[in-house]
Amino acid sequence: MYTIATLHDLRRHLHLADRDSADDDELMRTLQEASHLIESLTGRRFCPHVERRAISLNPANRRELILPADLLELHAISDGGGAIEIAEIRLLPADRDAPASILRRHDDGPFNSSDGRGDAISVSGVWGWHDRWSTAWRDSGDAVGQSALRADASVIAVSDAAAADHDGQRPRFQIGHLLRIDREYLRVTAIDRARQQLSVRRGVQGSAASSHKQGSSIQTYAPAPSVRDLTLRYAELMSNSVGLIRAESSPVLERLRRLTA
């Protein structure tokens, strides 16, 4: 399952009553298709994922590393000379809310390659696009309820799945939600409100499934509103012609499309 928006978002967008749930499975499939289509048309990923990438170095300019995708957080970097301190690297543009497209050393010194071809630069971090990354993760107001969450567990006990989160958004947990516990990402696949349990997929978006202590806070990911709203419009229009979909969303897609050198 990979969705930018949640099932609750789509149901509210379509003005469906709580009792109108017979088509929820089909709505989820449409939501997934809309999410994949938007990302393929823009050349961007709108849910964060953890990855280590080998980046080719431009021999004509060894002072800068042009990234092949949007980088939200830099976790580690190394070149032919070994590991480089993150403090030595400048992310450009220099905006904590915007993803980086270029890495540059503070001393403007060159990146080095051990193989002579310039393709040995390793960059690890969180990749994806968001227009306000510093506020992309919300405090759900809930936490791991069982004594401990094992790395192989697929159910999380919570205190109140339907309550509001710390930002007043209700319900705090929704099918399709991307969660973060410590450094692990999880995806909500089902919610049992009678038992106050979340069914989840573990270690998604390139993260590793791991154990978490009782009381570990649970955060929910909030995609950029413009991207979420476009996903919902795509899902609504998915059964119509491609021409109608493109006419509806082309202006927004053009603003979101990633430009490459």
N, C-alpha and C positions, 0 to 999 in steps of 0.2 A: 504494500500500500504506500503510495506517495501522493500526497495532496498538498496544495498550497493553502486552500481554505478548508474549513471543517464541514461536516455534514450539517451541524446546527446552523452554520452560516448560510448554506444553500437552502435549507428548509425555511429559514427566516426570509431569505431573498425571494423565495417563491410563495411566501405568505401561507405556508401549510400549517394546519392545526396539528396539535400533538397527536391526535388520534389518526391522522393521515400518514401512517408509517409503512403502508404496504409496499411502497416503491423505494424504500430506503436503500436497498442493495443496488438497484439500478441508478439511483442518484449518486451513490458512491463511485460506481464505475464511470459515470459521466464526469464527475468531479476529477477523477484521476486522469481521464483522457484530456480534459480541459487544461489541467496542470502541465501535462507533458507537452501539449501543443503549444502553449504559451512559451515554455522554455525552449522548444525547438525553433520557434519563430524569432525569438529575441537573442538566442545564443547565450543565455544566462541561466543560472540556477538560483531560485528564489527561496529555497530552504537551505540553511547552512549545512555543510558537510566537512568532515575532517579527512585530510588527505596529505600524503607526502608526494610531491611532484618533482621530477627531474626537468629542470628548465634549461633550455639552450641559451648560451651567451652569444650576443652579437659581437663578432670579432672587431667590428668597426667602432664599437663603443663599449669598452669593458668596464666602464664606471657605473653603468645602469643595467638593471635586469628588467626587461619588459615581460610582464606576467601574461600568460595565455588565458587567464580567467581572473575574476574578481576575488581579491583576498581581503577577508574581514579581520582576521587575527593572524599574526605571525608567531608561531610557536618555536621554530628552530630553522636554522639555515646553515649550510656548509658548502664549501667549494673545494678545489683541489688542495688547498692549504689546511683543510680541516674545518672544525666548527667555528662559526663567527658569532660573537656576542650580539644578541638582538639589539642591545643599546647602541651598537655601531651602525645600525641600519635605519634609514629614513624611509617611511612609507609615503608614497605620493599618489594622490594628493594628500596633504597633511591635514586630514580631517577625520577625527575619531568616529564620526557617524557615516562616512563614505568609504566604500571599499577601495583598496589600493590597486593600482594598475602598474606601478613602477616601484622597484626597490633600488635605493642608492645608499652607498656607504657614507657615513658622516664626514670622513676625511677625504672623500672623493677619490679614494684609492681604487684600483681595479679589482674586480673579481678574478679569481684564478681558476684555471682548469688543469687538472692533472693529465688529461688525455690529449691535450693540444687541440681538441676540436670544439671546445667551449660548451659541451653538453653535460658537465658534471656538477652543476649547481643544484643542490637539493633544498627544496623549500617545503616546510611542513607548517600547517596551520588550518584555520577554518576558512573555507572558500564559499562564496555565494554573494548575492547582492541584497542590500537593504539600504534604505535612504535614511535610517536613524538607528544604527546598530546598537548604540549605547542604551536604548530603551526597548530593544527587540524582544528581550526575555522578561516575562511578567512573573511576579511572585504569586503563585496560585493560592497562597494562604493555607496550603495543606502540606502534608509530609508523609513519608513512608510510615505506615501504621503497624506493620508486623515487627516482630523482634529484630529481624534483619531481612533484607531483600537479597536472596542469593543470585548469583550471576545467571543461573539457569531457570529462574522463576519467571513465569509469564503473567502473573497476577499480582497487582499491588493493592494492599488494603489502605484506604484513605478514610478521613473522618467524615467528609460530606462532599460527595461528587457534584451535587447540584447547587451548592452555595456559590456566592460571588467571590471572585478573587480580590486581591488587595487594590485593584484598580476599579472595582465595582462591576466587572464583567461577569455575567451569569449565563449558563453554568460555568464553573471554573474549569471543568474537564469536559471535552467534547470528542466525539469519534472523529479521528483524523488529526487530532492535536499532535504536534511534535513536543515532547517533553524533554527536560534536561534535569538529571539528578547527578550532582557532582560534575564529572566530565563525560558522562554517558548520555547519549540521545536515545529516546524511546518513542514509539508511535502508538497512540491509543487506537485499538481495533474494536473494542466493545466496552460497555459500561453497565455494571449491575448495580443499580441504585438501591435495591433492597438490601444487598449485602455490603454496599459501599466498597466495591472492588472495580479496579480497572484492568482489563485485559490489554496487554501491550506486546509489541515486538521489541526485542532487546537489541542493543548495539547497532542501531540504524545510522544512516548517514555517515558511514565510515568510522564510527566510534566503536569502542570495545565494551561488551557487556561485562559488568563487574559487580561485586557485592557492595551493598550500601547499608549503613547503620540505621536502626530505628530512629525516626525523627529527622532523617535527611530531608531537606526542603526539596519541593518539586516545583520547577518552573515550566511555564508554557510559552511557546514561541508565537509571536504576533508578526506575521509578514507585513511588508509595507502595505498600507491601506489601498493604494492605487492598484497594486498587483492582486491583492485579495479580491477587490471589487471586479477587476477585469476577469479573473478566474470564474467568478460567479456568473458574470454575463456570458462568458463562453459556455459554461455548463448549461445555462438556460437556452442558449441559441444552438447548441450542438446538433440538435435534430434538424435544423434548418440548413439552407444552402451555405457553402463556403463563402460565396460572394456576400451574403448578408452578414456573416460573422466578420469578414474583413472590413466591410464598410462601417460596422459598429465600433471596431476596436483599433483600426489602423493608426489613428493619431496617437493613442497611448502606446501602442507597440513601437512606433518610431522613436518615442522618447526613451523607451526602456531598452531598445536594441543595443547590444554591446558592439562597439566599433573596434576593429582590429587594424593593426598597422599593415 
